[in-house]
Amino acid sequence: MQVRDAMDSQVLVVGPEHTIRQTAKAMAARKVGSAIVVDPDSAGVGIITERDVLKAIGNGLDPDTARTGDHLTWEVVYAGPDWTLHEAAAAMVRGGFRHLVVMQDDDVLGVISVRDILRVWTAKKVGAA
């Protein structure tokens, strides 16, 4: 099975000037563990995850003034839609993260998470039993 078959194509997008609280509220409302950050003044996209939000708050930052753009990962590892789920899982293990932005050329197609991969693999195992 390929990444395109398991990814979430309904991506949450926030800007770098959103506060940590605004980003966290949007992630909670959508029940997702990450948001894509698009900065119109920068090439490429970044990603902010639950871990980034927790780290910012745990370091004593005010979530109403701290900006998302200061607490995200710009060095994003991208998955291609044709990657296998095994390739995506291996990239996550190597990088120590739980989300991959799925891109084709310069377009964001979606996000795939560890949860997405486990959902597919578990469904296959249950269906085979």
N, C-alpha and C positions, 0 to 999 in steps of 0.2 A: 504494500500500500504506500502511496505517496503522500507527501506533506499536504498537497492541495486537498486531499480527501479528509484530512483531520483538522486542518487549521480553522480558526475563527476568522471569517472575512469581515465581520462587523467590528472594526477596530476603533477603539477609543483614541481620539486625537486631542491633545492639549497643546498650548503654546508655552514657550519658556517663561513667560511673564505670569502665568498662573501661579497662585500661591500653593504651597504644599497642601494646605487644607482644601482648596478648591479641587486639586488633582485627586486627593484621597477621597473626597466626597463623590466625585465623578466615578472613580474606580469602584467604590462601595455600591453606588447606585446601579452600576452595570454588572456588578459581581464579577469583576475581572481583576487579575493580579498585576496588570501592567497597562501603561498608556504609551502611545507613540507621541513623541514630542517633535513638532515641526516648527522650525525657526525660519521665517521667511528671509532672514538675512544670512542664512547659512546653507551650505550645500549638505544634503543628506538629512537623515532623521536620527533622532535619539530615542531612547526608551527609559522610562522610569518605572520601577517596580515597587511592590510592597516593601521589599527589603530596603530600597533607597529611602522611602518615606519613613520607615521605622528608624533607620540610621540617622536621618536628619532630626527627628524628634528626640531620639535617644541622646543625641549630642547637645540637647538643650536649645535647639533653634525654635523660634516662634513660628508655628505653622501658618500664621496669618500674615507674616511678613517675608518668610523665606520663599524664594522663587524656585519653581520646578527646574528651570534651566541651570541652576547652580548645583543640582543634586541628581543628575541623571548620567547615563552612560552614552557618550557620543561614539565610542568605539564599539559599535554594534556588530555582532556576528549575524549575518543574514543567511537565511535558508532559501533555497530555490524551490519553487512549487513542485519540481520533478524529483527532489530528493526523496529517498525512502525514509520511512519513520525511523529505521535503524540509524541512518546517517544523521538525522536530526537529534536523536537521543544521544548518539556518540558525541556530537558537537556540544551538547548541553553538559555532558559529563566532563569532557575535556575543559570546557570553559568555566564550569562551576556555576552555571546559571540555569534558570527554569523556563525561560522564554526566548524564542527566536522570532525576529521580524522576517516575514516571508516577502521577498521582493523579486520582481522580474524587471530587468532593465532599471529604470529609476522609479518604478511604481510600487507602492506598498500594496500587497495583495491581502495580507492578513498577519496574524500572529499565531504561532503554535506554542503550546505550553506542555510541560510534563504531563499535566492533567489530561490534555487532549490525546496525547500518545497512549497513556494508560487506559483511557476510556475506550479507545479503538482496540488495543491489545486485549483488554479484559473482555470486551464484547465478543471478540473472536474466540477466546478460550471458552466462555460460557456457551456460545453457540455451538462449539464443537463437542461439548460435554454431553 
